[in-house]
Amino acid sequence: MYMSLPDKLCRAITAEEIAAYEANGAHILRGVLPMEWIEVMREAVERILTNPGSASLEYTPKGKPGRYYGDFFIWRRDPAFEAFMKQSPMPEIAAQVMDATCLNFFYDQLLVKEPNTAEPTPWHQDLSYWPVRGNQIISIWAPFDPADEESGVVVYVKGSHKLGKLYAPSTFGDKSGFADIYAKGGLEPLPDIEAHRDDYEILSWEMAPGDVLIHHPLTLHYASGNRSATGRRRGLALRYLGDDATFDSRPGTFLENKKVMDTVPPITLKDGEPFSGDLFPRVWPRE
Ligand SMILES: O=C(O)CCC(=O)C(=O)O
């Protein structure tokens, strides 16, 4: 059904863009995704918002304005999400930026902030949440609406992937059922970056649908709530694993959350094994 949609990038990724990603831990790739995919994904997001999945979370407390909706592993139940992570230009972006010969898909994460949503995405580093070791690990964040600091675009601490530190995960929303799990990791708490923003060099870009952000799993990042009264902020992060990524069986990662465990089949990978199987499918080279 989605086979007729373009699998090619709208333009080539440049060596300068890859160098900026490597130096800074995050970068924007403007105008790379065909609008056909944006339209398909807008429709798909509406399906999910009206029929939330078993791993989904409402981060906005009941009775508060707006809605901050989070969901994971959606590709397993919605064919458009599956097509987007496999057949769109997204895996090619990951392979090119990381210079990876093969990719397995880790998971997708939908993060929708409707107008007037106060809840931010707290400062965090992705790798703290993940049972993964390696360097060829990338997130690609695609907005389906224009996004800026008012509506909650993702912003980054420049070069923070090179600090060589793994900080304790931050919980998204107060009642998300993850805090006890994350405490098991025994990692050092993250400094209060938001209260001391001037001490950091922050990277931030205004975005249009068709642009994507690429970030390294150690890069510190944050997104404000959506302060716009009218503009939605629908974003989807796809996480890809390259040649050197292996399973890390350390305790305290998000896969231990009951909602997530109930949504995916049991994970049978052993420490040090590469990711594989139906849950973490090979997506590059393309079939
Ligand atoms: O969309 C957001 O608000 C945050 C995204 C994020 O933290 C991520 O993609 O890792």
The ligand as an SDF file (V2000), in Angstrom:
LIG
                    3D

 10  9  0  0  0  0  0  0  0  0999 V2000
    9.6730   15.2670   21.0380 O   0  0  0  0  0  0  0  0  0  0  0  0
   10.1000   15.5570   22.1510 C   0  0  0  0  0  0  0  0  0  0  0  0
    9.5070   16.3490   22.8930 O   0  0  0  0  0  0  0  0  0  0  0  0
   11.3770   14.9710   22.6510 C   0  0  0  0  0  0  0  0  0  0  0  0
   12.0510   14.0280   21.7040 C   0  0  0  0  0  0  0  0  0  0  0  0
   13.1430   13.2590   22.3300 C   0  0  0  0  0  0  0  0  0  0  0  0
   13.4860   13.4270   23.4640 O   0  0  0  0  0  0  0  0  0  0  0  0
   13.8160   12.2520   21.5270 C   0  0  0  0  0  0  0  0  0  0  0  0
   13.4620   12.0740   20.3570 O   0  0  0  0  0  0  0  0  0  0  0  0
   14.7330   11.5990   22.0440 O   0  0  0  0  0  0  0  0  0  0  0  0
  1  2  2  0
  2  3  1  0
  2  4  1  0
  4  5  1  0
  5  6  1  0
  6  7  2  0
  6  8  1  0
  8  9  2  0
  8 10  1  0
M  END
$$$$
